Amino acid sequence: MSITPPALLPGLAAAPAAPVSAAGAVQAFRRSTREGEETRALERLAREPSITRAMEQFRRAVERAPDAAAALRDPRVREVVLTALGLPDALDQGGLAARALLADPKSPESLLARLSDRRWRAAAEALNLHDRGIAALRDPEVQARLADGLRRARWREELEAEAPGLGDAILFRERAARARSAYEVLGDPVLRRVVTTALGLPVQIAVQSVEAQARAVTARLDIARLQDPKEVARLAERYLLARSSEAHPASAGLPGLAPLRRLV
């Protein structure tokens, strides 16, 4: 299974990942999760001109927009919002983005209740456009959170350029504890990629019903283990080993790596 993350804002795309060994991928993950590493990266990216320009264009666009719906039709606004809130793969889905982000997260009848991708609900709740409208997009605090989201997305792209899957592994580490069921794992593309790959589930599982997919996950993993940072790190490293072995079949299981207990 080959996974190539979408490029971010123009000028932010990182170079393609160079081949890296299994040991190198795991070492990169451990280095990236050391205390202070993320803070240093985000401080450096706070001076990134491309992010500064993107936010300036965003602010001008939302000031001119008469309402939130009109603002979301502007690709400069939509690109910042979707990238910062973890939905860069939806940049070409303008209609869906507007309907989902303007929907009421509290309503069981809204579009959000019917979408299997849980990221849309999280994004709608973060922005609260249903209640606040364009005022939310003009709010300096919301804009600061979006700028922070862009920096984090840029950092993950840099990590992905360092080792395939490293950006996913870092995001999995941040999000894993929020998943309380197999359905929540399957409803988040990053959690889904990491967990199914780490568990050795075949790509073809996607053609099965969501109930069958959930059973396949829970048969191999106690979801409660996602509350344990050590277990989350083990799954992330197993994912990186699997991603590395796609490019380097002979590199899997290199001496010097601590053995990871199989979950299947």
Steps between C-alpha positions, in 0.01 A plus 500: 500500500653830395374819663602843377366790708352796309707812457416793724477866406692608190864532592465278804535160336794307634732300279410133451623268770839350430543127558559429868566179687261350753744589778532854367121548491457386860794710616351804322169442680668476839703811433194694385307411816771611741402776738542841341542374143153604386526838672829577326357399163191718542706798613712465188194473277345809659744689276403307186411762232257271316288456811507873573383578144226237517363648822515855364300394195257315725440808716439726202258250348290453814482875557352545152263202516138584590446173683668169587357318199650757262831485685520122461450533125831689488777243444742707709269472800409139441863397460607654830199360687521147365877472524512641853217277621643179360297466180751584223376208290161674471628817332323413174170429676382858539131416508537235766730723704248784507205275589690312769671797665178704510294212638386476861728251682233452767222397263450126441339594168790701363739390227769448765299218655505315167868543416719205596811722497507631856739782409214707360317509833820592684565783253143630523518498878835679497371782278138518622392670176142381548458728804755774435511527122758728343588644843675174583731526200578862589573418864874557574505198733358273230749640250784433743386138535483464123852641463618250759326225306685602183832485681421155637392379158821635349707324765327170425579545132865552588490182707335313215785614275744360753339155519182366337221483757679712762246782473218249546676344799532836676135587436393153615688556825302823554156363408497136604371550853184670367383177335273302730382242248609327183247713313675816614832356385353415160336843475832685514718439191828536689398273786362254247822494295726457799292239682409282203856509367653432842264206550583359159142527372480489118401803294206296367332528839360832378248319274344330801219646708608739774373247753727231355793743500434589863495132594830446321660785695364401842599137444861616486505805724335595827396859425550591866873457437491824300477680836852379582772722345746211497261278303427788263873547440540128431222508241649812340840332476347183359330716235832662411666160472226387262528817291878467483479135400292600194805679362762282667375145540839389630514770770218369717615349829847655498718408797505764771128575488316402815264213412137607465251241619271395219135593540369251241 
